[in-house]
Amino acid sequence: MNRRTRRIELRLSEAEAEFIREKSKGYRSVSQYIRDAVAEFSDTDARRRLELINGLGQLYREYHNELFHLSANLNQVVKRANELSVVGLLSKSYLEKTVIPAVRGIEGTVSALRKELLDVTRKATRLK
C-alpha cells in the first residue's frame, strides 16, 4: 500500500473550510473526500455524463410541459365534443365511434411518451 506522506497546502476562507468539512462528513477524512472529489471531477466520462444528465433534465422539462399542455388541450376537445353531442350538434355514434377512440389513442401515446421520458431520466441519473 502506498503511504500518504505528501502534503499540499490549500488556503481557504473560513466559509469554504466549513463547507468542505460539512460535505466530507460521510467520508473517513477530509483528505479522502478531497481525493474522491478531484478524481470524480477529473474523470472526463463522469463530467460528460453529468452534462448529458443536465441536458436531458432540461429536455425532459420541456417535453413534460409540452405534453402536459397537449393533454389539457385534448381534455378541452373531448369536453367540447361531449357538449355538442348533448345538444344534438354532434351525433352520439360519431362521438363514440370516431372521436373517443381517436382521443384515447392520442391520450395513450402522450402517456407512453411521458413514461418513457421519466424512465430515460431515471436511468441516466444512476451514475456508475
Backbone torsions as a table, in degrees:
resi	resn	phi	psi	omega
1	MET	NA	138.2	178.4
2	ASN	-77.7	124.7	177.2
3	ARG	-78.2	141.1	179.6
4	ARG	-94.6	99.7	-177.4
5	THR	-116.3	-14.0	-178.0
6	ARG	-84.7	143.4	-179.6
7	ARG	-122.3	145.8	172.7
8	ILE	-124.9	127.0	179.7
9	GLU	-87.7	136.4	-177.3
10	LEU	-132.3	125.5	-179.8
11	ARG	-94.8	129.8	-178.2
12	LEU	-135.7	154.7	170.6
13	SER	-76.3	166.0	179.3
14	GLU	-61.2	-38.6	179.5
15	ALA	-65.1	-41.7	178.5
16	GLU	-64.8	-42.2	179.2
17	ALA	-63.3	-42.9	178.9
18	GLU	-64.9	-39.9	177.6
19	PHE	-58.9	-46.1	-179.7
20	ILE	-66.4	-41.3	178.0
21	ARG	-60.7	-42.4	179.2
22	GLU	-63.2	-46.8	-178.4
23	LYS	-66.3	-26.9	-174.8
24	SER	-91.6	5.9	-177.4
25	LYS	-59.4	-31.7	-179.9
26	GLY	-81.7	1.7	-177.8
27	TYR	-108.3	164.7	177.9
28	ARG	-63.0	-35.5	-177.8
29	SER	-156.0	166.6	174.9
30	VAL	-63.6	-37.7	179.7
31	SER	-60.3	-44.2	179.9
32	GLN	-63.0	-41.2	178.1
33	TYR	-60.0	-46.6	-178.2
34	ILE	-66.1	-42.3	177.7
35	ARG	-59.5	-45.4	-179.9
36	ASP	-64.9	-41.5	-179.6
37	ALA	-63.4	-43.5	179.8
38	VAL	-65.7	-42.9	179.6
39	ALA	-62.0	-42.7	-179.2
40	GLU	-68.5	-42.7	-179.6
41	PHE	-66.1	-35.1	-179.4
42	SER	-76.1	-16.6	179.9
43	ASP	-73.7	104.9	-176.2
44	THR	-63.1	-31.8	178.7
45	ASP	-65.1	-42.4	178.9
46	ALA	-64.9	-41.9	177.9
47	ARG	-62.7	-42.0	179.6
48	ARG	-63.9	-42.2	178.2
49	ARG	-63.1	-40.2	178.5
50	LEU	-63.1	-42.3	176.6
51	GLU	-62.4	-42.3	178.5
52	LEU	-63.7	-41.0	178.9
53	ILE	-62.8	-43.3	178.1
54	ASN	-62.3	-43.2	177.4
55	GLY	-64.2	-42.0	178.4
56	LEU	-63.6	-39.2	177.4
57	GLY	-60.6	-43.8	178.1
58	GLN	-63.5	-45.6	178.9
59	LEU	-61.1	-43.2	179.7
60	TYR	-59.7	-45.7	-179.6
61	ARG	-62.1	-41.9	-180.0
62	GLU	-63.1	-48.9	-179.3
63	TYR	-67.7	-37.6	179.0
64	HIS	-60.7	-45.7	178.6
65	ASN	-63.3	-43.2	-179.8
66	GLU	-63.8	-43.9	179.0
67	LEU	-66.1	-34.8	176.8
68	PHE	-63.0	-44.2	178.6
69	HIS	-64.4	-41.1	177.6
70	LEU	-61.2	-41.3	178.7
71	SER	-63.7	-41.2	178.9
72	ALA	-64.7	-42.8	178.3
73	ASN	-63.7	-40.8	178.7
74	LEU	-62.0	-40.2	177.8
75	ASN	-62.3	-40.1	178.4
76	GLN	-65.1	-38.9	178.9
77	VAL	-62.8	-45.2	-179.3
78	VAL	-64.5	-41.4	178.9
79	LYS	-61.2	-45.2	-179.9
80	ARG	-65.8	-40.7	177.7
81	ALA	-62.9	-39.7	178.0
82	ASN	-64.9	-42.2	177.7
83	GLU	-60.7	-44.5	178.7
84	LEU	-63.7	-37.2	178.7
85	SER	-66.0	-41.3	-178.7
86	VAL	-63.2	-39.4	-178.6
87	VAL	-88.2	1.9	174.7
88	GLY	88.2	9.7	179.7
89	LEU	-89.0	-8.2	176.9
90	LEU	-139.6	123.2	-175.5
91	SER	-64.1	143.3	-179.2
92	LYS	-62.7	-36.7	-179.5
93	SER	-67.2	-37.7	177.1
94	TYR	-64.7	-42.3	178.0
95	LEU	-59.9	-47.6	-175.8
96	GLU	-73.6	-36.5	-174.4
97	LYS	-92.4	-23.7	-175.3
98	THR	-117.0	-56.6	-173.0
99	VAL	-67.8	-53.4	-175.3
100	ILE	-62.3	-46.0	177.3
101	PRO	-61.1	-39.0	178.7
102	ALA	-64.5	-42.6	-180.0
103	VAL	-65.1	-42.3	178.7
104	ARG	-62.7	-38.6	176.9
105	GLY	-63.3	-45.3	178.7
106	ILE	-64.2	-43.5	179.5
107	GLU	-60.7	-40.6	177.6
108	GLY	-64.0	-41.3	178.6
109	THR	-63.7	-44.7	179.2
110	VAL	-62.2	-44.6	179.2
111	SER	-62.9	-41.6	179.6
112	ALA	-64.3	-41.5	178.2
113	LEU	-63.2	-43.1	179.0
114	ARG	-62.9	-40.9	179.4
115	LYS	-65.5	-43.2	179.6
116	GLU	-63.9	-41.3	176.7
117	LEU	-60.0	-43.5	179.2
118	LEU	-65.0	-42.5	179.3
119	ASP	-62.5	-44.8	179.6
120	VAL	-63.0	-41.8	179.7
121	THR	-64.1	-42.9	178.4
122	ARG	-62.2	-43.2	179.6
123	LYS	-65.3	-41.3	-176.8
124	ALA	-69.1	-28.8	-177.4
125	THR	-83.0	-5.4	175.0
126	ARG	-86.3	85.5	-179.5
127	LEU	-72.8	133.4	178.7
128	LYS	-126.4	NA	NA
